[in-house]
Amino acid sequence: MSKAEKHQQSQAVRLDKWLWAARFYKTRSLCKEAVDGGKVMYNGSKGKASRNVELGALVTIRKGWDEMTVEIKGLSEQRRGAPEAQLLYSETAESIEKRERRAVEHKSFGGRIMADHRPNKKERRDIQQLKRDIFSSD
């Protein structure tokens, strides 16, 4: 085991810092808001920003319509380039399949959700129905 690997295993990294280093959010304050707002789950339970992450843990991140589940492969407190940040995690196969399916469903909805105006009553009901359909199929 190399010196870097030993350091990486003994290193305690907070969840919000890891999310920032892995480039899921632009700032640490956005990471903390997402975690506190319930948009980040750690091993199936609500995450806390101060929680120390472990290798092999599953983190579910919800951003808008997208939800992805990643497995932690590396620890880092430093934000580096995107190629290095991608080495810190790997997305699960189920997560990739779900995101692709949701993207197709979203596109098939006709794009009314991304309209340039506020949704009217019918569009709001359609959006709510779509959300129920998508999130109840999980």
Residue pairs with C-beta under 8 A, 6 or more apart in sequence:
8 74
8 75
8 76
9 55
9 75
11 75
11 77
12 52
13 21
13 52
13 53
13 75
13 76
13 77
14 49
14 50
14 51
14 52
14 53
15 31
15 35
15 40
15 42
15 47
15 48
15 49
15 50
15 51
15 52
15 53
15 59
16 28
16 31
16 32
16 35
16 49
16 50
17 28
17 31
17 77
18 53
18 72
18 75
18 76
18 77
18 88
19 25
19 31
19 34
19 35
19 40
19 59
19 61
20 27
20 28
20 31
20 79
21 76
21 77
21 78
21 79
21 80
21 85
21 88
22 76
22 85
22 88
22 89
23 79
23 82
23 85
24 31
24 61
24 63
25 31
25 34
31 49
32 49
34 40
34 61
34 63
35 47
35 48
35 49
36 49
38 46
39 61
39 62
39 63
40 47
40 59
40 60
40 61
40 62
41 47
41 59
41 60
42 48
42 51
42 53
42 57
42 58
42 59
43 57
43 58
43 59
44 58
44 60
47 59
53 59
53 72
53 75
54 72
55 72
55 73
55 74
55 75
56 71
56 72
57 71
57 72
58 69
58 70
58 71
58 72
58 92
59 69
59 70
59 71
59 72
59 89
60 67
60 68
60 69
61 67
61 68
61 69
61 70
65 102
65 106
66 99
66 102
67 95
67 98
67 99
67 102
68 91
68 95
68 99
69 91
69 92
69 94
69 95
70 89
70 90
70 91
70 92
70 95
71 89
71 90
71 91
71 92
72 88
72 89
73 87
73 88
73 89
73 90
74 87
74 88
74 89
75 88
76 85
76 88
79 85
98 138
102 134
105 130
105 133
105 134
106 113
106 130
109 126
109 130
112 119
112 123
112 126
112 127
113 119
113 127
113 130
115 123
119 127
